[in-house]
């Protein structure tokens, strides 16, 4: 049986189950687990993942104007204001001072 015919039969079965109210409906936890399992399966194929990354990088870098805009914006947000880190500065045992302060 061809893959198309199998898909057609399965689709009809799925529609019928939904109409009868007997179709399985995933809970958010089940869906999350299924997505994680699929992601792990795909990511095991390192050659495939490498190709995906390569194509994405090539696609973005083909748009030279977009890349130039990214470079011009630097650390600025789309509203033209600097993006500031919300990270707190590290607490050091010995205070750091600049050479001019000594």
GUTILO-434167 format. One record per atom (N, C-alpha, C): atom name; residue number from 0; x, y, z; residue in three letters. Coordinates in pm, 1 decimal, m for minus. Example, Ala and Ser with C-alpha at 12.3 -4.5 7.8 and 13.67 -1.06 7.14 Angstrom:
BEGIN
<node sese="N" pator="0" c1="1319.0" c2="m569.0" c3="780.0" zado="ALA"/>
<node sese="CA" pator="0" c1="1230.0" c2="m450.0" c3="780.0" zado="ALA"/>
<node sese="C" pator="0" c1="1320.0" c2="m330.0" c3="780.0" zado="ALA"/>
<node sese="N" pator="1" c1="1285.0" c2="m225.0" c3="708.0" zado="SER"/>
<node sese="CA" pator="1" c1="1367.0" c2="m106.0" c3="714.0" zado="SER"/>
<node sese="C" pator="1" c1="1290.0" c2="3.0" c3="787.0" zado="SER"/>
//
This chain:
BEGIN
<node sese="N" pator="0" c1="85.7" c2="m117.9" c3="0.0" zado="UNK"/>
<node sese="CA" pator="0" c1="0.0" c2="0.0" c3="0.0" zado="UNK"/>
<node sese="C" pator="0" c1="89.9" c2="123.7" c3="0.0" zado="UNK"/>
<node sese="N" pator="1" c1="54.0" c2="222.3" c3="m79.1" zado="UNK"/>
<node sese="CA" pator="1" c1="137.1" c2="342.8" c3="m90.4" zado="UNK"/>
<node sese="C" pator="1" c1="126.1" c2="427.6" c3="37.2" zado="UNK"/>
<node sese="N" pator="2" c1="229.2" c2="505.2" c3="65.5" zado="UNK"/>
<node sese="CA" pator="2" c1="224.3" c2="593.1" c3="182.9" zado="UNK"/>
<node sese="C" pator="2" c1="106.3" c2="691.4" c3="176.7" zado="UNK"/>
<node sese="N" pator="3" c1="72.4" c2="737.3" c3="56.5" zado="UNK"/>
<node sese="CA" pator="3" c1="m40.3" c2="830.6" c3="42.9" zado="UNK"/>
<node sese="C" pator="3" c1="m171.7" c2="763.9" c3="83.2" zado="UNK"/>
<node sese="N" pator="4" c1="m189.4" c2="637.4" c3="41.5" zado="UNK"/>
<node sese="CA" pator="4" c1="m312.5" c2="564.5" c3="73.6" zado="UNK"/>
<node sese="C" pator="4" c1="m321.9" c2="541.1" c3="225.0" zado="UNK"/>
<node sese="N" pator="5" c1="m208.8" c2="505.0" c3="287.5" zado="UNK"/>
<node sese="CA" pator="5" c1="m205.3" c2="484.4" c3="433.4" zado="UNK"/>
<node sese="C" pator="5" c1="m243.2" c2="613.8" c3="505.7" zado="UNK"/>
<node sese="N" pator="6" c1="m187.4" c2="725.0" c3="458.1" zado="UNK"/>
<node sese="CA" pator="6" c1="m214.9" c2="855.0" c3="520.1" zado="UNK"/>
<node sese="C" pator="6" c1="m363.5" c2="890.4" c3="507.0" zado="UNK"/>
<node sese="N" pator="7" c1="m420.3" c2="861.2" c3="391.7" zado="UNK"/>
<node sese="CA" pator="7" c1="m562.3" c2="889.7" c3="368.4" zado="UNK"/>
<node sese="C" pator="7" c1="m651.1" c2="808.8" c3="462.4" zado="UNK"/>
<node sese="N" pator="8" c1="m619.3" c2="680.4" c3="478.3" zado="UNK"/>
<node sese="CA" pator="8" c1="m698.4" c2="593.4" c3="566.9" zado="UNK"/>
<node sese="C" pator="8" c1="m686.2" c2="640.8" c3="711.9" zado="UNK"/>
<node sese="N" pator="9" c1="m563.5" c2="673.7" c3="754.0" zado="UNK"/>
<node sese="CA" pator="9" c1="m541.5" c2="719.6" c3="891.5" zado="UNK"/>
<node sese="C" pator="9" c1="m615.0" c2="851.5" c3="917.3" zado="UNK"/>
<node sese="N" pator="10" c1="m614.8" c2="939.3" c3="818.0" zado="UNK"/>
<node sese="CA" pator="10" c1="m683.5" c2="1067.1" c3="831.9" zado="UNK"/>
<node sese="C" pator="10" c1="m833.4" c2="1047.3" c3="851.1" zado="UNK"/>
<node sese="N" pator="11" c1="m890.0" c2="955.6" c3="773.3" zado="UNK"/>
<node sese="CA" pator="11" c1="m1033.8" c2="927.0" c3="787.0" zado="UNK"/>
<node sese="C" pator="11" c1="m1064.0" c2="871.2" c3="925.5" zado="UNK"/>
<node sese="N" pator="12" c1="m977.2" c2="783.8" c3="974.9" zado="UNK"/>
<node sese="CA" pator="12" c1="m995.6" c2="727.1" c3="1109.0" zado="UNK"/>
<node sese="C" pator="12" c1="m987.8" c2="833.0" c3="1216.5" zado="UNK"/>
<node sese="N" pator="13" c1="m894.2" c2="926.5" c3="1200.7" zado="UNK"/>
<node sese="CA" pator="13" c1="m879.9" c2="1035.2" c3="1298.3" zado="UNK"/>
<node sese="C" pator="13" c1="m1001.4" c2="1124.9" c3="1300.4" zado="UNK"/>
<node sese="N" pator="14" c1="m1051.5" c2="1158.4" c3="1181.5" zado="UNK"/>
<node sese="CA" pator="14" c1="m1171.6" c2="1242.9" c3="1175.0" zado="UNK"/>
<node sese="C" pator="14" c1="m1291.2" c2="1173.0" c3="1239.0" zado="UNK"/>
<node sese="N" pator="15" c1="m1305.9" c2="1043.0" c3="1211.2" zado="UNK"/>
<node sese="CA" pator="15" c1="m1418.5" c2="966.8" c3="1266.8" zado="UNK"/>
<node sese="C" pator="15" c1="m1409.4" c2="961.7" c3="1419.5" zado="UNK"/>
<node sese="N" pator="16" c1="m1289.7" c2="941.6" c3="1472.3" zado="UNK"/>
<node sese="CA" pator="16" c1="m1271.8" c2="935.7" c3="1617.8" zado="UNK"/>
<node sese="C" pator="16" c1="m1308.5" c2="1069.7" c3="1681.9" zado="UNK"/>
<node sese="N" pator="17" c1="m1271.3" c2="1179.1" c3="1618.1" zado="UNK"/>
<node sese="CA" pator="17" c1="m1306.5" c2="1310.8" c3="1672.1" zado="UNK"/>
<node sese="C" pator="17" c1="m1457.7" c2="1332.0" c3="1669.5" zado="UNK"/>
<node sese="N" pator="18" c1="m1521.7" c2="1287.9" c3="1561.0" zado="UNK"/>
<node sese="CA" pator="18" c1="m1667.4" c2="1302.2" c3="1552.2" zado="UNK"/>
<node sese="C" pator="18" c1="m1738.5" c2="1221.5" c3="1660.4" zado="UNK"/>
<node sese="N" pator="19" c1="m1685.2" c2="1104.1" c3="1690.9" zado="UNK"/>
<node sese="CA" pator="19" c1="m1745.2" c2="1018.6" c3="1795.3" zado="UNK"/>
<node sese="C" pator="19" c1="m1705.3" c2="1064.6" c3="1935.2" zado="UNK"/>
<node sese="N" pator="20" c1="m1604.9" c2="1147.4" c3="1944.2" zado="UNK"/>
<node sese="CA" pator="20" c1="m1558.7" c2="1193.3" c3="2075.7" zado="UNK"/>
<node sese="C" pator="20" c1="m1465.4" c2="1095.1" c3="2142.8" zado="UNK"/>
<node sese="N" pator="21" c1="m1408.8" c2="1000.6" c3="2066.6" zado="UNK"/>
<node sese="CA" pator="21" c1="m1319.4" c2="900.7" c3="2125.4" zado="UNK"/>
<node sese="C" pator="21" c1="m1173.1" c2="926.9" c3="2092.7" zado="UNK"/>
<node sese="N" pator="22" c1="m1143.5" c2="1037.6" c3="2025.4" zado="UNK"/>
<node sese="CA" pator="22" c1="m1004.8" c2="1068.6" c3="1988.0" zado="UNK"/>
<node sese="C" pator="22" c1="m926.1" c2="1109.2" c3="2112.7" zado="UNK"/>
<node sese="N" pator="23" c1="m798.7" c2="1075.1" c3="2113.3" zado="UNK"/>
<node sese="CA" pator="23" c1="m712.0" c2="1112.6" c3="2225.6" zado="UNK"/>
<node sese="C" pator="23" c1="m679.1" c2="1261.0" c3="2215.6" zado="UNK"/>
<node sese="N" pator="24" c1="m694.7" c2="1331.9" c3="2323.7" zado="UNK"/>
<node sese="CA" pator="24" c1="m658.9" c2="1473.3" c3="2329.6" zado="UNK"/>
<node sese="C" pator="24" c1="m541.6" c2="1484.5" c3="2426.7" zado="UNK"/>
<node sese="N" pator="25" c1="m431.8" c2="1539.3" c3="2379.5" zado="UNK"/>
<node sese="CA" pator="25" c1="m312.2" c2="1549.6" c3="2462.2" zado="UNK"/>
<node sese="C" pator="25" c1="m327.3" c2="1656.7" c3="2569.1" zado="UNK"/>
<node sese="N" pator="26" c1="m279.5" c2="1624.5" c3="2689.1" zado="UNK"/>
<node sese="CA" pator="26" c1="m270.6" c2="1725.5" c3="2794.5" zado="UNK"/>
<node sese="C" pator="26" c1="m145.3" c2="1808.3" c3="2764.9" zado="UNK"/>
<node sese="N" pator="27" c1="m132.0" c2="1925.3" c3="2824.5" zado="UNK"/>
<node sese="CA" pator="27" c1="m10.1" c2="2004.2" c3="2801.9" zado="UNK"/>
<node sese="C" pator="27" c1="116.8" c2="1927.2" c3="2840.0" zado="UNK"/>
<node sese="N" pator="28" c1="112.1" c2="1849.1" c3="2947.3" zado="UNK"/>
<node sese="CA" pator="28" c1="229.8" c2="1771.0" c3="2987.5" zado="UNK"/>
<node sese="C" pator="28" c1="263.5" c2="1662.7" c3="2885.2" zado="UNK"/>
<node sese="N" pator="29" c1="160.6" c2="1595.0" c3="2832.6" zado="UNK"/>
<node sese="CA" pator="29" c1="184.3" c2="1492.4" c3="2730.5" zado="UNK"/>
<node sese="C" pator="29" c1="242.0" c2="1555.1" c3="2603.9" zado="UNK"/>
<node sese="N" pator="30" c1="188.3" c2="1668.0" c3="2564.9" zado="UNK"/>
<node sese="CA" pator="30" c1="236.8" c2="1736.7" c3="2444.2" zado="UNK"/>
<node sese="C" pator="30" c1="381.5" c2="1780.8" c3="2462.7" zado="UNK"/>
<node sese="N" pator="31" c1="413.3" c2="1832.2" c3="2581.3" zado="UNK"/>
<node sese="CA" pator="31" c1="549.7" c2="1876.2" c3="2611.1" zado="UNK"/>
<node sese="C" pator="31" c1="646.1" c2="1759.0" c3="2603.1" zado="UNK"/>
<node sese="N" pator="32" c1="606.6" c2="1645.9" c3="2662.1" zado="UNK"/>
<node sese="CA" pator="32" c1="692.4" c2="1526.8" c3="2660.5" zado="UNK"/>
<node sese="C" pator="32" c1="711.8" c2="1475.7" c3="2517.6" zado="UNK"/>
<node sese="N" pator="33" c1="605.3" c2="1476.4" c3="2438.4" zado="UNK"/>
<node sese="CA" pator="33" c1="615.7" c2="1430.5" c3="2299.7" zado="UNK"/>
<node sese="C" pator="33" c1="706.8" c2="1523.0" c3="2219.3" zado="UNK"/>
<node sese="N" pator="34" c1="694.8" c2="1652.6" c3="2239.5" zado="UNK"/>
<node sese="CA" pator="34" c1="780.9" c2="1747.7" c3="2169.6" zado="UNK"/>
<node sese="C" pator="34" c1="926.3" c2="1730.2" c3="2208.3" zado="UNK"/>
<node sese="N" pator="35" c1="950.9" c2="1707.6" c3="2336.3" zado="UNK"/>
<node sese="CA" pator="35" c1="1088.4" c2="1686.7" c3="2383.6" zado="UNK"/>
<node sese="C" pator="35" c1="1146.5" c2="1560.6" c3="2320.6" zado="UNK"/>
<node sese="N" pator="36" c1="1065.7" c2="1454.1" c3="2316.9" zado="UNK"/>
<node sese="CA" pator="36" c1="1111.3" c2="1327.2" c3="2259.9" zado="UNK"/>
<node sese="C" pator="36" c1="1145.1" c2="1344.6" c3="2111.6" zado="UNK"/>
<node sese="N" pator="37" c1="1059.3" c2="1415.7" c3="2038.5" zado="UNK"/>
<node sese="CA" pator="37" c1="1085.8" c2="1440.2" c3="1896.8" zado="UNK"/>
<node sese="C" pator="37" c1="1210.2" c2="1524.3" c3="1876.1" zado="UNK"/>
<node sese="N" pator="38" c1="1227.7" c2="1626.1" c3="1958.5" zado="UNK"/>
<node sese="CA" pator="38" c1="1345.7" c2="1711.6" c3="1948.3" zado="UNK"/>
<node sese="C" pator="38" c1="1473.6" c2="1635.8" c3="1975.7" zado="UNK"/>
<node sese="N" pator="39" c1="1469.6" c2="1545.9" c3="2074.2" zado="UNK"/>
<node sese="CA" pator="39" c1="1587.5" c2="1464.7" c3="2105.1" zado="UNK"/>
<node sese="C" pator="39" c1="1620.3" c2="1372.9" c3="1987.9" zado="UNK"/>
<node sese="N" pator="40" c1="1517.8" c2="1316.9" c3="1927.8" zado="UNK"/>
<node sese="CA" pator="40" c1="1537.1" c2="1226.3" c3="1815.8" zado="UNK"/>
<node sese="C" pator="40" c1="1601.8" c2="1298.7" c3="1697.5" zado="UNK"/>
<node sese="N" pator="41" c1="1551.2" c2="1415.6" c3="1664.9" zado="UNK"/>
<node sese="CA" pator="41" c1="1604.5" c2="1491.4" c3="1551.9" zado="UNK"/>
<node sese="C" pator="41" c1="1746.1" c2="1538.3" c3="1580.9" zado="UNK"/>
<node sese="N" pator="42" c1="1770.0" c2="1584.6" c3="1703.0" zado="UNK"/>
<node sese="CA" pator="42" c1="1901.1" c2="1641.4" c3="1734.7" zado="UNK"/>
<node sese="C" pator="42" c1="2011.0" c2="1535.7" c3="1744.4" zado="UNK"/>
<node sese="N" pator="43" c1="1976.4" c2="1407.9" c3="1749.4" zado="UNK"/>
<node sese="CA" pator="43" c1="2079.2" c2="1302.5" c3="1748.0" zado="UNK"/>
<node sese="C" pator="43" c1="2149.5" c2="1296.4" c3="1612.7" zado="UNK"/>
<node sese="N" pator="44" c1="2081.9" c2="1340.0" c3="1507.9" zado="UNK"/>
<node sese="CA" pator="44" c1="2138.8" c2="1338.7" c3="1374.1" zado="UNK"/>
<node sese="C" pator="44" c1="2220.5" c2="1466.4" c3="1356.6" zado="UNK"/>
<node sese="N" pator="45" c1="2347.7" c2="1460.1" c3="1393.6" zado="UNK"/>
<node sese="CA" pator="45" c1="2432.5" c2="1579.1" c3="1395.0" zado="UNK"/>
<node sese="C" pator="45" c1="2451.1" c2="1638.6" c3="1255.6" zado="UNK"/>
<node sese="N" pator="46" c1="2453.8" c2="1554.4" c3="1154.5" zado="UNK"/>
<node sese="CA" pator="46" c1="2469.4" c2="1604.9" c3="1018.6" zado="UNK"/>
<node sese="C" pator="46" c1="2346.4" c2="1688.4" c3="980.4" zado="UNK"/>
<node sese="N" pator="47" c1="2229.0" c2="1639.2" c3="1016.6" zado="UNK"/>
<node sese="CA" pator="47" c1="2105.3" c2="1711.7" c3="988.1" zado="UNK"/>
<node sese="C" pator="47" c1="2104.2" c2="1845.9" c3="1061.3" zado="UNK"/>
<node sese="N" pator="48" c1="2140.6" c2="1846.4" c3="1187.8" zado="UNK"/>
<node sese="CA" pator="48" c1="2141.8" c2="1969.5" c3="1266.4" zado="UNK"/>
<node sese="C" pator="48" c1="2243.4" c2="2069.2" c3="1208.9" zado="UNK"/>
<node sese="N" pator="49" c1="2357.8" c2="2017.5" c3="1165.2" zado="UNK"/>
<node sese="CA" pator="49" c1="2460.0" c2="2102.5" c3="1105.7" zado="UNK"/>
<node sese="C" pator="49" c1="2407.2" c2="2168.5" c3="979.4" zado="UNK"/>
<node sese="N" pator="50" c1="2336.2" c2="2092.1" c3="897.7" zado="UNK"/>
<node sese="CA" pator="50" c1="2279.1" c2="2145.0" c3="773.3" zado="UNK"/>
<node sese="C" pator="50" c1="2174.6" c2="2252.6" c3="802.6" zado="UNK"/>
<node sese="N" pator="51" c1="2090.0" c2="2229.1" c3="903.0" zado="UNK"/>
<node sese="CA" pator="51" c1="1988.9" c2="2327.7" c3="940.6" zado="UNK"/>
<node sese="C" pator="51" c1="2056.2" c2="2459.5" c3="979.8" zado="UNK"/>
<node sese="N" pator="52" c1="2157.8" c2="2450.8" c3="1064.4" zado="UNK"/>
<node sese="CA" pator="52" c1="2229.4" c2="2570.8" c3="1108.6" zado="UNK"/>
<node sese="C" pator="52" c1="2297.5" c2="2641.7" c3="993.7" zado="UNK"/>
<node sese="N" pator="53" c1="2357.7" c2="2565.7" c3="904.6" zado="UNK"/>
<node sese="CA" pator="53" c1="2426.9" c2="2624.0" c3="789.9" zado="UNK"/>
<node sese="C" pator="53" c1="2327.7" c2="2698.8" c3="700.6" zado="UNK"/>
<node sese="N" pator="54" c1="2213.7" c2="2635.5" c3="672.9" zado="UNK"/>
<node sese="CA" pator="54" c1="2114.2" c2="2700.2" c3="586.3" zado="UNK"/>
<node sese="C" pator="54" c1="2060.6" c2="2827.6" c3="651.2" zado="UNK"/>
<node sese="N" pator="55" c1="2037.3" c2="2824.3" c3="782.2" zado="UNK"/>
<node sese="CA" pator="55" c1="1988.7" c2="2943.4" c3="851.1" zado="UNK"/>
<node sese="C" pator="55" c1="2088.4" c2="3056.6" c3="844.5" zado="UNK"/>
<node sese="N" pator="56" c1="2214.3" c2="3025.4" c3="868.4" zado="UNK"/>
<node sese="CA" pator="56" c1="2319.1" c2="3127.4" c3="862.3" zado="UNK"/>
<node sese="C" pator="56" c1="2334.3" c2="3184.6" c3="722.9" zado="UNK"/>
<node sese="N" pator="57" c1="2328.1" c2="3097.5" c3="622.4" zado="UNK"/>
<node sese="CA" pator="57" c1="2340.2" c2="3143.9" c3="483.8" zado="UNK"/>
<node sese="C" pator="57" c1="2222.3" c2="3232.8" c3="447.0" zado="UNK"/>
<node sese="N" pator="58" c1="2104.5" c2="3195.2" c3="493.1" zado="UNK"/>
<node sese="CA" pator="58" c1="1983.9" c2="3271.8" c3="461.3" zado="UNK"/>
<node sese="C" pator="58" c1="1992.2" c2="3411.7" c3="519.5" zado="UNK"/>
<node sese="N" pator="59" c1="2032.4" c2="3422.9" c3="643.8" zado="UNK"/>
<node sese="CA" pator="59" c1="2040.5" c2="3553.6" c3="709.3" zado="UNK"/>
<node sese="C" pator="59" c1="2151.2" c2="3637.2" c3="647.5" zado="UNK"/>
<node sese="N" pator="60" c1="2268.1" c2="3577.2" c3="623.8" zado="UNK"/>
<node sese="CA" pator="60" c1="2380.8" c2="3656.2" c3="575.0" zado="UNK"/>
<node sese="C" pator="60" c1="2366.0" c2="3694.4" c3="428.0" zado="UNK"/>
<node sese="N" pator="61" c1="2274.8" c2="3631.4" c3="353.6" zado="UNK"/>
<node sese="CA" pator="61" c1="2249.7" c2="3669.6" c3="214.6" zado="UNK"/>
<node sese="C" pator="61" c1="2189.7" c2="3809.7" c3="207.1" zado="UNK"/>
<node sese="N" pator="62" c1="2116.8" c2="3847.7" c3="309.9" zado="UNK"/>
<node sese="CA" pator="62" c1="2053.0" c2="3978.5" c3="312.6" zado="UNK"/>
<node sese="C" pator="62" c1="2153.3" c2="4078.8" c3="369.1" zado="UNK"/>
<node sese="N" pator="63" c1="2236.8" c2="4132.7" c3="282.6" zado="UNK"/>
<node sese="CA" pator="63" c1="2346.0" c2="4220.8" c3="325.2" zado="UNK"/>
<node sese="C" pator="63" c1="2294.1" c2="4346.3" c3="395.9" zado="UNK"/>
<node sese="N" pator="64" c1="2182.2" c2="4399.9" c3="350.2" zado="UNK"/>
<node sese="CA" pator="64" c1="2126.3" c2="4519.4" c3="413.6" zado="UNK"/>
<node sese="C" pator="64" c1="2084.6" c2="4489.0" c3="557.2" zado="UNK"/>
<node sese="N" pator="65" c1="2024.8" c2="4372.4" c3="576.4" zado="UNK"/>
<node sese="CA" pator="65" c1="1983.1" c2="4331.7" c3="711.1" zado="UNK"/>
<node sese="C" pator="65" c1="2105.0" c2="4318.3" c3="801.8" zado="UNK"/>
<node sese="N" pator="66" c1="2210.5" c2="4256.1" c3="751.1" zado="UNK"/>
<node sese="CA" pator="66" c1="2331.4" c2="4238.4" c3="831.7" zado="UNK"/>
<node sese="C" pator="66" c1="2394.6" c2="4373.8" c3="863.7" zado="UNK"/>
<node sese="N" pator="67" c1="2392.6" c2="4466.1" c3="766.9" zado="UNK"/>
<node sese="CA" pator="67" c1="2447.9" c2="4599.4" c3="790.8" zado="UNK"/>
<node sese="C" pator="67" c1="2366.6" c2="4672.2" c3="897.9" zado="UNK"/>
<node sese="N" pator="68" c1="2235.5" c2="4657.2" c3="892.8" zado="UNK"/>
<node sese="CA" pator="68" c1="2148.3" c2="4720.5" c3="991.9" zado="UNK"/>
<node sese="C" pator="68" c1="2177.7" c2="4667.6" c3="1131.8" zado="UNK"/>
<node sese="N" pator="69" c1="2197.9" c2="4538.1" c3="1142.2" zado="UNK"/>
<node sese="CA" pator="69" c1="2231.6" c2="4478.4" c3="1272.0" zado="UNK"/>
<node sese="C" pator="69" c1="2360.3" c2="4541.3" c3="1324.0" zado="UNK"/>
<node sese="N" pator="70" c1="2458.5" c2="4554.7" c3="1236.6" zado="UNK"/>
<node sese="CA" pator="70" c1="2585.9" c2="4613.9" c3="1276.5" zado="UNK"/>
<node sese="C" pator="70" c1="2572.0" c2="4758.6" c3="1318.4" zado="UNK"/>
<node sese="N" pator="71" c1="2488.2" c2="4834.6" c3="1247.3" zado="UNK"/>
<node sese="CA" pator="71" c1="2468.8" c2="4976.7" c3="1282.4" zado="UNK"/>
<node sese="C" pator="71" c1="2397.4" c2="4990.6" c3="1415.6" zado="UNK"/>
<node sese="N" pator="72" c1="2299.7" c2="4904.6" c3="1440.9" zado="UNK"/>
<node sese="CA" pator="72" c1="2221.6" c2="4915.1" c3="1564.5" zado="UNK"/>
<node sese="C" pator="72" c1="2303.8" c2="4877.3" c3="1685.6" zado="UNK"/>
<node sese="N" pator="73" c1="2390.8" c2="4780.9" c3="1671.7" zado="UNK"/>
<node sese="CA" pator="73" c1="2471.0" c2="4737.5" c3="1785.1" zado="UNK"/>
<node sese="C" pator="73" c1="2383.7" c2="4695.3" c3="1900.9" zado="UNK"/>
<node sese="N" pator="74" c1="2399.2" c2="4759.5" c3="2014.4" zado="UNK"/>
<node sese="CA" pator="74" c1="2322.8" c2="4723.6" c3="2132.9" zado="UNK"/>
<node sese="C" pator="74" c1="2194.4" c2="4801.4" c3="2149.5" zado="UNK"/>
<node sese="N" pator="75" c1="2144.1" c2="4861.2" c3="2043.4" zado="UNK"/>
<node sese="CA" pator="75" c1="2022.2" c2="4939.7" c3="2052.9" zado="UNK"/>
<node sese="C" pator="75" c1="1899.8" c2="4854.4" c3="2026.3" zado="UNK"/>
<node sese="N" pator="76" c1="1791.7" c2="4887.7" c3="2092.5" zado="UNK"/>
<node sese="CA" pator="76" c1="1665.8" c2="4817.8" c3="2069.1" zado="UNK"/>
<node sese="C" pator="76" c1="1597.2" c2="4879.5" c3="1948.2" zado="UNK"/>
<node sese="N" pator="77" c1="1484.2" c2="4827.1" c3="1908.6" zado="UNK"/>
<node sese="CA" pator="77" c1="1411.8" c2="4879.3" c3="1793.1" zado="UNK"/>
<node sese="C" pator="77" c1="1357.6" c2="5019.4" c3="1817.9" zado="UNK"/>
<node sese="N" pator="78" c1="1351.1" c2="5063.7" c3="1941.6" zado="UNK"/>
<node sese="CA" pator="78" c1="1301.7" c2="5197.9" c3="1972.5" zado="UNK"/>
<node sese="C" pator="78" c1="1414.4" c2="5300.9" c3="1976.1" zado="UNK"/>
<node sese="N" pator="79" c1="1536.5" c2="5257.3" c3="1947.9" zado="UNK"/>
<node sese="CA" pator="79" c1="1648.1" c2="5350.6" c3="1942.4" zado="UNK"/>
<node sese="C" pator="79" c1="1711.5" c2="5379.6" c3="2076.7" zado="UNK"/>
<node sese="N" pator="80" c1="1673.6" c2="5305.9" c3="2179.5" zado="UNK"/>
<node sese="CA" pator="80" c1="1734.6" c2="5327.5" c3="2310.2" zado="UNK"/>
<node sese="C" pator="80" c1="1830.3" c2="5213.1" c3="2339.2" zado="UNK"/>
<node sese="N" pator="81" c1="1928.9" c2="5242.6" c3="2416.4" zado="UNK"/>
<node sese="CA" pator="81" c1="2026.2" c2="5139.3" c3="2451.8" zado="UNK"/>
<node sese="C" pator="81" c1="1960.7" c2="5031.8" c3="2537.5" zado="UNK"/>
<node sese="N" pator="82" c1="1997.8" c2="4908.7" c3="2512.0" zado="UNK"/>
<node sese="CA" pator="82" c1="1948.9" c2="4797.2" c3="2591.5" zado="UNK"/>
<node sese="C" pator="82" c1="2044.4" c2="4780.5" c3="2708.3" zado="UNK"/>
<node sese="N" pator="83" c1="1992.0" c2="4788.3" c3="2826.9" zado="UNK"/>
<node sese="CA" pator="83" c1="2076.9" c2="4773.6" c3="2945.2" zado="UNK"/>
<node sese="C" pator="83" c1="2057.1" c2="4636.2" c3="3006.2" zado="UNK"/>
<node sese="N" pator="84" c1="2164.8" c2="4581.7" c3="3055.5" zado="UNK"/>
<node sese="CA" pator="84" c1="2159.0" c2="4451.2" c3="3118.6" zado="UNK"/>
<node sese="C" pator="84" c1="2084.7" c2="4462.0" c3="3251.1" zado="UNK"/>
<node sese="N" pator="85" c1="2002.0" c2="4363.9" c3="3281.0" zado="UNK"/>
<node sese="CA" pator="85" c1="1932.1" c2="4361.7" c3="3409.1" zado="UNK"/>
<node sese="C" pator="85" c1="2011.8" c2="4281.0" c3="3510.9" zado="UNK"/>
<node sese="N" pator="86" c1="2125.4" c2="4228.1" c3="3466.0" zado="UNK"/>
<node sese="CA" pator="86" c1="2209.4" c2="4148.1" c3="3554.4" zado="UNK"/>
<node sese="C" pator="86" c1="2275.4" c2="4236.4" c3="3659.7" zado="UNK"/>
<node sese="N" pator="87" c1="2278.3" c2="4189.8" c3="3780.8" zado="UNK"/>
<node sese="CA" pator="87" c1="2342.4" c2="4263.7" c3="3888.5" zado="UNK"/>
<node sese="C" pator="87" c1="2493.7" c2="4243.9" c3="3879.4" zado="UNK"/>
<node sese="N" pator="88" c1="2571.9" c2="4346.7" c3="3912.5" zado="UNK"/>
<node sese="CA" pator="88" c1="2716.9" c2="4330.3" c3="3909.2" zado="UNK"/>
<node sese="C" pator="88" c1="2760.9" c2="4226.2" c3="4012.0" zado="UNK"/>
<node sese="N" pator="89" c1="2867.2" c2="4156.4" c3="3980.4" zado="UNK"/>
<node sese="CA" pator="89" c1="2918.4" c2="4052.8" c3="4070.6" zado="UNK"/>
<node sese="C" pator="89" c1="2968.3" c2="4116.9" c3="4199.6" zado="UNK"/>
<node sese="N" pator="90" c1="2949.4" c2="4048.8" c3="4308.7" zado="UNK"/>
<node sese="CA" pator="90" c1="2998.3" c2="4095.7" c3="4438.3" zado="UNK"/>
<node sese="C" pator="90" c1="3137.5" c2="4036.8" c3="4459.6" zado="UNK"/>
<node sese="N" pator="91" c1="3237.1" c2="4122.3" c3="4472.4" zado="UNK"/>
<node sese="CA" pator="91" c1="3374.6" c2="4077.1" c3="4489.7" zado="UNK"/>
<node sese="C" pator="91" c1="3415.7" c2="4091.4" c3="4635.3" zado="UNK"/>
<node sese="N" pator="92" c1="3500.0" c2="3998.7" c3="4679.5" zado="UNK"/>
<node sese="CA" pator="92" c1="3550.9" c2="4006.0" c3="4816.9" zado="UNK"/>
<node sese="C" pator="92" c1="3635.7" c2="4129.9" c3="4834.7" zado="UNK"/>
<node sese="N" pator="93" c1="3714.2" c2="4165.0" c3="4731.2" zado="UNK"/>
<node sese="CA" pator="93" c1="3798.6" c2="4283.5" c3="4736.2" zado="UNK"/>
<node sese="C" pator="93" c1="3739.6" c2="4383.3" c3="4636.6" zado="UNK"/>
<node sese="N" pator="94" c1="3707.6" c2="4504.7" c3="4681.1" zado="UNK"/>
<node sese="CA" pator="94" c1="3649.9" c2="4601.7" c3="4587.8" zado="UNK"/>
<node sese="C" pator="94" c1="3744.0" c2="4630.4" c3="4473.5" zado="UNK"/>
<node sese="N" pator="95" c1="3688.8" c2="4640.1" c3="4354.4" zado="UNK"/>
<node sese="CA" pator="95" c1="3770.2" c2="4672.9" c3="4237.4" zado="UNK"/>
<node sese="C" pator="95" c1="3777.7" c2="4823.7" c3="4224.3" zado="UNK"/>
<node sese="N" pator="96" c1="3896.2" c2="4876.2" c3="4204.6" zado="UNK"/>
<node sese="CA" pator="96" c1="3912.0" c2="5020.4" c3="4187.6" zado="UNK"/>
<node sese="C" pator="96" c1="3987.2" c2="5046.1" c3="4059.6" zado="UNK"/>
<node sese="N" pator="97" c1="3966.0" c2="5163.1" c3="4002.6" zado="UNK"/>
<node sese="CA" pator="97" c1="4038.8" c2="5198.4" c3="3881.1" zado="UNK"/>
<node sese="C" pator="97" c1="4173.3" c2="5255.2" c3="3920.8" zado="UNK"/>
<node sese="N" pator="98" c1="4272.5" c2="5250.9" c3="3832.2" zado="UNK"/>
<node sese="CA" pator="98" c1="4405.8" c2="5304.3" c3="3863.6" zado="UNK"/>
<node sese="C" pator="98" c1="4400.3" c2="5454.0" c3="3897.8" zado="UNK"/>
<node sese="N" pator="99" c1="4306.9" c2="5527.9" c3="3841.5" zado="UNK"/>
<node sese="CA" pator="99" c1="4297.1" c2="5672.4" c3="3868.6" zado="UNK"/>
<node sese="C" pator="99" c1="4251.1" c2="5699.2" c3="4012.1" zado="UNK"/>
<node sese="N" pator="100" c1="4176.3" c2="5605.9" c3="4072.1" zado="UNK"/>
<node sese="CA" pator="100" c1="4122.5" c2="5626.1" c3="4207.1" zado="UNK"/>
<node sese="C" pator="100" c1="4229.8" c2="5603.6" c3="4313.5" zado="UNK"/>
<node sese="N" pator="101" c1="4340.5" c2="5536.8" c3="4283.4" zado="UNK"/>
<node sese="CA" pator="101" c1="4439.7" c2="5507.4" c3="4385.8" zado="UNK"/>
<node sese="C" pator="101" c1="4537.0" c2="5618.7" c3="4407.1" zado="UNK"/>
//
